[in-house]
């Protein structure tokens, strides 16, 4: 159990998005995650911070990476982890989201990790459930743990957020990763650029407080960090971009385009990558610039930090006390 | 050795630099080396080839933004070469060719084909437009970035209107990413399906299937809204009604990046010219009412209409020698573009300089070309015009491979005497005669 005197990190009992977090909350989560990076690199990776707690992974969209990352994080903190397989559950038999929530609530979980194809689904569940809800991605809205793990990766590479130039490239329009990163980076004092064809940008993108570039070379000029976004297969075939070869020519990150970024710029990708579409293998696999594998490692640590932080709130409230 | 040509005793008209003076012009190595009122005034220039313009108008070669050919796919109608011969005879030094060929120009390699083929065979400059949607099907946008790199000057489905508003919105949005120009055809595809002429009393008397003139303005207004949403550079290839003109005038007042063209035949002919089912008068958009025709002339005079085009669309005799409803659309126009446009000047509706502006500087600006001007350093694309020479259009004398002119037997004043592309003479009426 978390000691009763453990420092409170999150004001809310849920993590639904980055937009509502303060700089202090973000910084504390990153600090806490640092300790879990150290733990994860040791021989004994287990603690009892979440001992006795139940974590349910409820993924309406398939995701190997995020789901296993949360599962591992929960287990390393000593929680019981249940993965709800939506495809074989009653949800796929037409049950409404609210009914699913009510059913789950009756099982008295402590933390529900939810991914859903619709924006606002995590928010809706948080209002209907007694447990803490972590948004593991809702539609095109937010994916807070991804932004946090990206921030952790950047920080651990010795980069300061203040004045950092981050170019987020690709399908911003449909990307929850982009939205969460925009919020986080701007809060932390970084300068954010969006690089994409206009069909993959929201019409009012500038209203986020970012700079928008249609020309990738210009958008990458002087960038400290290049964040590539995944282009969904169904969006490549003509509706939003005419073809993958055209997309790669103008918006795929290759060595030639990367030259415009600052020397030593970090290349990031939330995965899974479409090689030869949004990123060239030569760049993705270049350990000098690519921190894509590190992002995965930081993912587990950041999710442990988030679970830990939420459990402290539970201890404080005495919720679900044994 | 430097190749020099001296034009003397000319009336120099260059709308791009607001020049209209008597004087001379010197061409060196295909470019305009000097121009002005004092050039070659007195002394005979010693070495260069001398062209005595005899007081005729020397202007930038015309740029025609809307030319259909049959190459590739239906070379019996027109090849790039035959279209270029017609263009040269019409004083047109740049033709912008439409992608409505077989195959459709919707691949970078096909844009490259047009450019190579034109370089090998055509007498004038040929600039290809590429399709905006694959196979002109109105469903999937083309590779606008790669096509632009290959040399496409604009993107259009030619004489087809994209019915799906969402497809068009995304295509416009995507095009604006690359600063690409989109050229639209405004004719509601459902309203105009099966129609041969514009709706009205005459169509009624002839019993021909007709579409209301509103079929054009409906699309014009729709596309203006989409330009507002997307910020794309948009050009209406051919408009033909007052309602369209008013909508575009309003859009321009709001600062939208919209331009438009009108076909010469929509300035000179109206629905009554269809006469006794004369299929050479079957064009897209159709010949309109007299009120709409005069509105087009007003549009030219007021500056709302940016360019006059031929809408050159060669059709073989077999597709025109049909009952009206079954006959193909289209009229050749490269050789009558200038004479028809000069008619506005002779009728006192527009100055000679304005008429020439719509045929030179304006299209050059829309397309971002370095031609269409007599400025020093510009390519020496020139046309020597006798603006008053009377003549009668005879289809047998047309250079175009197809002869479907709606102006057979019409009398005009003024046409090209000599045409130069990059300083090389590509047409000389005297030599022909």
Interface residues (C-beta under 8 A of the other chain):
Chain A: X197 X198 X199 X203 X214 X237 X238 X239 X240 X241 X242 X243 X245 X246 X249 X250
Chain B: X134 X139 X140 X141 X142 X143 X144 X145 X146 X170 X173 X174 X176 X177 X178 X229 X230 X231
